[in-house]
Amino acid sequence: MFLGTGTSLGVPVIGCDCETCVSLDPRNFRTRCGLVLGLPEGNLLVDTPPDLWRQLIRERIGLIHATLFTHEHADHLFGLDDLRLFAHYLGRPVPIYCEAAVEARIRKSFDYAFAPEAATYHAGGVPQLEFRRIGLEPFELLGVRVTPLRLRHGRFNVLGFRFGNVAYCTDTNGIPDESWPVLKDLDVLILDALRHKPHPTHFSLDEAIAVAQRAGAKRTLFTHLSHDLEHAATNAALPDGMEVAYDGMRIPLT
């Protein structure tokens, strides 16, 4: 399920009265990017966007069993404090699967959760987290095999992930040669497509279409969308097999 499909500014953009921002089509209301996957052994959250509380309430998701991070930027991280309640429900810290740079940012930005006095707080007072370091090697998580792949996000290294025949590649404008084999034979590719004009850290829509055509997935869903891309008009102009995702959209895992 797509919790959010918007860029770091969200849509509507504060102070903007463009066609997309004033649209009454709910598919043009885009919170910051995140996913929840219902897996055999629980719910996996991908990233903790600033809108996380609203997203989980909106979709009536009562429990998160583990969290997986693509990278450490604020629009993918700064809802992490909303994980506080889940350790209480689970009876243990929430597992956090991430690279070293993400862990370092979490420890710095949420330092109160790791201070010596944090252990004395009441249950739910601070997020209780258990870091599990990942790299590019596949691993098992909540009953599925997760295959990370390296992506470029401007000058940053970030991760995409493959779950079965579905791949999630947000916040990227470059796929290294060694990552392309991970994108073979997909049923669904979820891919960054920020806007029409080129951008230094994200695929433009035309660039994303070219990537999707090379990957050859049966279905491609574009995410991390700015207000430059109005839902209905953009969808109508896309090649067959490609769609604009929207908040709350559900797809089967295959």
CORVEN-V493200 format. One record per backbone hydrogen bond with DSSP energy under -1.0 kcal/mol. CO is the residue of the C=O (numbers start at 1). NH is the residue of the N-H. E is the energy in kcal/mol with one decimal. If there is no record, write none. Layout:
# CORVEN-V493200
co: (CO & CO)
nh: (NH & NH)
e: (E & E)
This chain:
# CORVEN-V493200
co: (1 & 2 & 4 & 5 & 7 & 11 & 13 & 18 & 25 & 26 & 30 & 31 & 34 & 34 & 35 & 37 & 37 & 39 & 42 & 43 & 43 & 44 & 45 & 46 & 48 & 49 & 51 & 52 & 53 & 54 & 55 & 56 & 57 & 66 & 67 & 68 & 70 & 73 & 74 & 74 & 76 & 77 & 79 & 80 & 81 & 83 & 85 & 86 & 87 & 94 & 95 & 96 & 97 & 98 & 99 & 100 & 101 & 102 & 103 & 104 & 105 & 106 & 110 & 111 & 115 & 117 & 118 & 122 & 128 & 130 & 132 & 139 & 141 & 142 & 144 & 146 & 147 & 149 & 151 & 152 & 152 & 153 & 156 & 158 & 160 & 161 & 162 & 163 & 165 & 165 & 166 & 167 & 168 & 169 & 172 & 174 & 176 & 179 & 180 & 181 & 186 & 187 & 188 & 189 & 190 & 191 & 194 & 195 & 203 & 204 & 205 & 206 & 207 & 208 & 209 & 210 & 211 & 212 & 219 & 220 & 221 & 222 & 223 & 225 & 226 & 230 & 231 & 232 & 235 & 239 & 241 & 243 & 246 & 249)
nh: (36 & 248 & 34 & 225 & 10 & 30 & 16 & 22 & 28 & 29 & 11 & 6 & 3 & 4 & 46 & 39 & 44 & 42 & 39 & 65 & 66 & 37 & 68 & 35 & 79 & 52 & 55 & 56 & 57 & 58 & 59 & 61 & 60 & 45 & 97 & 47 & 159 & 76 & 77 & 78 & 48 & 80 & 82 & 83 & 84 & 86 & 89 & 90 & 91 & 130 & 67 & 132 & 69 & 134 & 103 & 104 & 105 & 106 & 107 & 108 & 109 & 110 & 113 & 114 & 118 & 120 & 121 & 125 & 94 & 96 & 98 & 146 & 144 & 41 & 141 & 139 & 162 & 160 & 158 & 173 & 174 & 156 & 153 & 151 & 149 & 168 & 147 & 166 & 187 & 188 & 163 & 190 & 161 & 192 & 203 & 152 & 179 & 182 & 183 & 184 & 218 & 219 & 167 & 221 & 169 & 223 & 226 & 205 & 194 & 208 & 209 & 210 & 211 & 212 & 213 & 214 & 215 & 216 & 189 & 243 & 191 & 245 & 193 & 7 & 229 & 234 & 235 & 236 & 238 & 242 & 220 & 222 & 249 & 2)
e: (-2.1 & -3.5 & -1.4 & -3.0 & -1.4 & -2.4 & -2.2 & -1.9 & -2.4 & -1.5 & -2.4 & -3.3 & -1.9 & -1.6 & -2.6 & -1.0 & -2.7 & -1.7 & -2.5 & -2.3 & -1.2 & -2.8 & -3.0 & -1.4 & -3.0 & -1.9 & -2.4 & -2.8 & -2.2 & -2.8 & -2.0 & -2.3 & -1.0 & -2.6 & -3.1 & -2.5 & -2.1 & -2.1 & -1.2 & -2.5 & -2.5 & -1.9 & -2.0 & -2.4 & -1.8 & -1.0 & -1.8 & -3.0 & -1.9 & -2.3 & -2.4 & -3.2 & -2.2 & -1.9 & -2.0 & -2.5 & -1.9 & -2.6 & -2.6 & -1.6 & -3.3 & -2.4 & -2.0 & -1.6 & -2.0 & -1.6 & -1.5 & -2.6 & -2.8 & -2.9 & -1.5 & -3.5 & -1.4 & -1.9 & -2.7 & -2.3 & -2.0 & -2.8 & -2.3 & -2.5 & -1.0 & -1.8 & -2.9 & -2.4 & -2.2 & -3.1 & -2.3 & -1.9 & -2.4 & -2.1 & -3.4 & -2.9 & -1.9 & -2.0 & -1.7 & -3.1 & -1.7 & -1.1 & -1.8 & -1.4 & -1.8 & -1.1 & -2.2 & -2.8 & -3.1 & -2.4 & -2.5 & -2.8 & -2.4 & -2.6 & -2.4 & -2.0 & -2.2 & -2.7 & -2.4 & -2.0 & -2.7 & -2.4 & -2.4 & -2.4 & -2.5 & -2.4 & -2.1 & -1.4 & -1.5 & -2.4 & -2.7 & -2.2 & -1.2 & -1.6 & -2.8 & -2.7 & -2.2 & -2.7)
